[in-house]
Amino acid sequence: MKKSLLIIIAIISLQTSYAQKESAFGDGEWFKFKMSYSNWLKAGNATLTVKDAKLEDKEVYHVVGKGWTTGMIKWFFKVKDRYESYFDKKTIMPYKFVRNIDEGGHTKDLEIDFDQANNKAHINDKKNNTKKIIDTKPNIQDMVSTFYYLRNNLDISKLKVGDEVKIDMFFDEENYGFKLKYLGEETIKTDFGEIESLKFRPYVMAGRVFKEEESLTLWVSKDKNKVPLRIKADLAVGSLRADLEAFKGLKHPFRIVVNN
C-alpha cells in the first residue's frame, strides 16, 4: 500500500513537473501585426511564423519574421525586412540566424551560424562578401530566439514590478546585454476584446532608430501563450505602434475578458 502511494505521488510529481515545462508555442503558430506611425498613419505589416524543421541532424524550430511598409509611408521610407532563426526545440538555443533588411536604403544581408559548444559566431556578410568569427557569451541568443526563450522560461509568478531580466544576445557582429524590465499587469483593449496582459520594457540601443534606451514598451497576454499583443516605440522621429491583428496555431486557450 505504501509502495502504491509512493508510485502515485511520483507520477503526480512528474506530471506537474512536465506541465510546468510545457512550451508556450509550437509548430504552426502565426501572428500578423498592423503597424501605425504616430498613432494614426498606417505604416505597414509584420508577421511571425513558427515551423518544425531540421537543421543538419538537429530538430529545430524555424521562425521567420517579416516586416514591410504599406500605403503612403513606403513612398518616402520603404522597409522590407526578413529575420530568421533556427533554434533547438528544448533549450531554445539558436544555431542559425538570418538578417536580410532594407530600411530606407539601409541594407544588411547577414547569415550567422552559432557554435554553442565553443561559444563562437560564424558571420557571413553576404552584402560585403566577408566572413569572420567572433567569440560569444555562453548560451547566447539571437534577437528572434530571445523572444521565444523568454516566453518559455520567464517565471511570472516570481516577478515583481521593477524587476529586470538580463540575457546575453548577439546582434549583427557583437555581444549585447539585453535587458527586460517588468512593469506590471494591465488590461488592454484589442481587436479581439479586452485582454489581461503583462507589461514589459525591453531596453534598446539608442541612436539611429530609437530615441533612447527606454523607447520600447511591450504587452503580452497573461496566459500560457504569452502572445505579443502590442508594441509601442518612440523613434528618433515620431512613434511606431504594432498591434496584433490576426493569429492562428496557438498552443493554449487565448483568454479574453468578458464584460458583464
PATOR-387776 format. One record per residue (C-alpha): residue number from 1; y, x, z. Coordinates in Angstrom, 3 decimals, m for minus. Last residue first. Layout:
BEGIN
NUM;Y;X;Z
...
This chain:
BEGIN
260;41.918;m20.909;m17.892
259;42.315;m17.531;m19.589
258;39.142;m15.832;m20.813
257;39.285;m12.035;m20.609
256;37.283;m10.416;m23.389
255;34.335;m8.104;m22.698
254;32.528;m6.498;m25.638
253;28.790;m6.537;m24.972
252;27.090;m3.115;m25.390
251;26.030;m0.876;m28.281
250;28.861;m1.865;m30.589
249;27.856;m1.984;m34.265
248;31.012;m3.572;m35.606
247;34.768;m3.290;m35.261
246;38.054;m4.630;m36.574
245;41.799;m4.324;m35.990
244;42.051;m1.836;m33.119
243;45.725;m0.992;m32.721
242;47.500;2.257;m33.703
241;51.133;2.872;m32.789
240;53.499;5.544;m34.110
239;56.961;6.470;m32.890
238;60.214;7.748;m34.411
237;60.932;11.357;m35.427
236;59.346;14.146;m33.367
235;56.717;11.554;m32.601
234;56.183;9.373;m29.556
233;52.580;8.211;m29.829
232;50.893;4.972;m28.820
231;47.150;4.407;m29.084
230;45.398;1.073;m28.659
229;41.958;m0.430;m28.202
228;39.619;2.574;m28.153
227;36.290;1.015;m27.103
226;34.864;2.361;m23.826
225;31.528;0.753;m24.765
224;30.260;0.234;m21.198
223;33.246;m1.920;m20.292
222;36.870;m1.360;m19.351
221;38.095;m1.141;m22.930
220;40.128;1.924;m23.861
219;43.931;2.365;m23.816
218;45.530;5.661;m24.898
217;49.043;7.064;m24.408
216;50.450;10.084;m26.286
215;53.824;11.824;m26.015
214;53.164;13.597;m22.705
213;53.129;17.095;m24.226
212;56.454;16.555;m26.035
211;57.945;15.154;m29.261
210;54.691;15.248;m31.187
209;54.330;16.270;m34.838
208;55.805;19.732;m35.462
207;56.023;20.779;m31.829
206;54.465;19.566;m28.609
205;50.725;20.161;m28.267
204;49.045;17.122;m26.767
203;48.211;15.856;m23.279
202;45.965;12.790;m23.368
201;47.462;10.087;m21.140
200;44.977;7.415;m20.142
199;44.844;3.666;m19.499
198;41.635;1.796;m18.757
197;41.474;m1.693;m20.225
196;40.775;m5.317;m19.444
195;41.123;m7.152;m22.747
194;43.215;m10.194;m23.581
193;42.294;m11.729;m26.913
192;40.679;m10.333;m30.069
191;43.886;m9.344;m31.857
190;44.923;m7.599;m28.643
189;46.854;m8.421;m25.476
188;46.477;m5.867;m22.679
187;45.003;m5.976;m19.179
186;45.832;m2.690;m17.434
185;43.902;m0.244;m15.268
184;45.021;3.181;m14.038
183;46.973;6.158;m15.417
182;44.143;8.692;m15.736
181;45.347;12.031;m17.133
180;43.473;13.857;m19.906
179;43.760;17.614;m20.519
178;42.575;19.692;m23.467
177;42.648;23.461;m22.939
176;42.713;24.760;m26.495
175;40.654;27.560;m27.966
174;41.989;28.651;m31.335
173;41.383;28.552;m35.073
172;41.767;24.886;m36.057
171;41.315;23.249;m32.630
170;38.525;24.260;m30.261
169;38.367;22.199;m27.068
168;37.713;23.178;m23.464
167;37.872;20.024;m21.338
166;40.062;19.052;m18.396
165;40.138;15.705;m16.581
164;43.197;14.791;m14.544
163;43.507;12.371;m11.642
162;46.826;10.509;m11.367
161;45.279;7.142;m10.593
160;41.884;7.753;m9.010
159;38.648;8.407;m10.860
158;35.244;8.248;m9.157
157;34.164;4.891;m10.551
156;35.443;5.932;m13.983
155;32.742;8.572;m14.390
154;33.641;10.229;m17.705
153;30.438;11.400;m19.381
152;29.620;9.135;m22.313
151;33.081;8.058;m23.444
150;34.384;11.546;m22.627
149;31.861;13.216;m24.937
148;32.683;10.717;m27.669
147;36.394;11.534;m27.531
146;35.783;15.290;m27.319
145;33.448;15.128;m30.343
144;36.437;14.431;m32.597
143;38.776;17.249;m31.484
142;35.982;19.809;m31.269
141;34.176;20.601;m28.020
140;33.219;23.954;m26.487
139;30.205;24.182;m24.191
138;31.077;27.795;m23.281
137;34.563;28.947;m24.399
136;34.891;30.207;m27.934
135;34.968;33.620;m29.622
134;36.304;33.596;m33.195
133;34.505;34.399;m36.443
132;36.374;34.573;m39.744
131;36.223;33.375;m43.335
130;38.935;33.182;m45.986
129;39.345;31.265;m49.252
128;42.861;30.075;m48.399
127;42.127;26.388;m48.863
126;38.460;26.750;m47.984
125;39.125;28.221;m44.571
124;35.552;28.772;m43.362
123;35.526;29.325;m39.623
122;32.442;30.467;m37.713
121;33.090;29.567;m34.078
120;31.203;31.622;m31.497
119;29.960;30.947;m27.970
118;26.558;32.651;m28.394
117;24.321;29.635;m27.735
116;26.946;27.130;m28.938
115;27.189;28.715;m32.386
114;29.738;26.296;m33.805
113;30.214;25.947;m37.562
112;33.770;25.208;m38.663
111;34.860;23.895;m42.059
110;38.593;23.852;m42.724
109;40.650;22.373;m45.562
108;44.270;22.125;m44.484
107;47.327;20.627;m46.160
106;50.967;19.990;m45.301
105;52.190;18.111;m48.386
104;53.253;15.028;m46.461
103;50.106;15.177;m44.369
102;47.136;16.223;m46.485
101;44.042;16.845;m44.394
100;40.475;18.121;m44.585
99;39.120;19.013;m41.144
98;35.372;19.491;m40.842
97;33.432;20.266;m37.660
96;29.860;21.470;m37.173
95;27.525;22.041;m34.231
94;29.302;19.892;m31.650
93;27.954;19.411;m28.099
92;27.392;15.707;m27.384
91;24.579;16.791;m24.979
90;22.029;14.150;m25.987
89;22.803;13.274;m29.601
88;23.999;16.764;m30.510
87;27.177;16.789;m32.564
86;28.218;16.733;m36.210
85;31.940;16.119;m36.505
84;34.011;15.056;m39.488
83;37.735;14.589;m39.988
82;39.420;13.255;m43.118
81;43.143;12.809;m43.559
80;45.253;11.340;m46.370
79;48.920;11.022;m45.463
78;51.839;10.375;m47.812
77;55.353;10.637;m46.433
76;58.062;9.301;m48.779
75;56.165;6.806;m50.914
74;53.336;6.504;m48.379
73;55.691;4.854;m45.890
72;56.470;1.867;m48.108
71;52.955;0.426;m48.041
70;49.955;2.441;m46.880
69;49.230;5.766;m45.189
68;45.726;7.132;m44.712
67;43.351;8.067;m41.912
66;39.629;8.799;m41.943
65;37.280;9.755;m39.111
64;33.640;10.536;m39.853
63;31.128;10.938;m37.042
62;27.685;12.386;m37.732
61;25.403;12.009;m34.731
60;22.746;14.663;m34.524
59;19.004;15.389;m34.620
58;18.749;19.123;m35.277
57;16.484;20.870;m37.804
56;19.216;21.631;m40.391
55;21.782;18.999;m39.480
54;20.047;15.619;m39.373
53;21.985;12.385;m39.264
52;22.452;9.147;m37.337
51;25.796;7.530;m38.129
50;29.075;6.906;m36.313
49;32.172;5.714;m38.199
48;35.846;5.904;m37.221
47;38.500;4.290;m39.424
46;42.256;4.613;m39.862
45;44.925;2.505;m41.504
44;48.522;2.839;m42.591
43;52.195;2.675;m41.660
42;53.122;m0.966;m41.384
41;56.738;m0.987;m40.200
40;57.428;m2.837;m36.925
39;56.610;m0.831;m33.787
38;58.449;2.403;m34.793
37;55.723;3.042;m37.385
36;52.664;0.820;m37.423
35;48.986;1.671;m37.698
34;46.042;m0.667;m38.160
33;42.743;0.567;m36.792
32;39.167;0.139;m38.005
31;36.154;0.962;m35.839
30;32.517;1.430;m36.749
29;29.358;1.910;m34.657
28;26.278;2.103;m36.874
27;24.289;4.661;m34.884
26;25.172;4.697;m31.209
25;27.812;4.334;m28.537
24;28.320;4.282;m24.759
23;25.056;6.146;m24.160
22;22.837;5.225;m21.250
21;22.945;7.883;m18.536
20;23.487;5.406;m15.693
19;20.767;3.149;m17.090
18;18.295;6.032;m17.143
17;18.950;6.865;m13.497
16;18.515;3.230;m12.535
15;15.224;3.037;m14.435
14;14.022;6.270;m12.831
13;14.941;5.026;m9.375
12;13.206;1.682;m9.981
11;10.055;3.518;m11.102
10;10.124;5.811;m8.054
9;10.605;2.857;m5.696
8;7.632;1.074;m7.293
7;5.494;4.224;m7.005
6;6.461;4.653;m3.359
5;5.517;1.035;m2.616
4;2.146;1.477;m4.329
3;1.496;4.638;m2.305
2;2.347;2.826;0.933
1;0.000;0.000;0.000
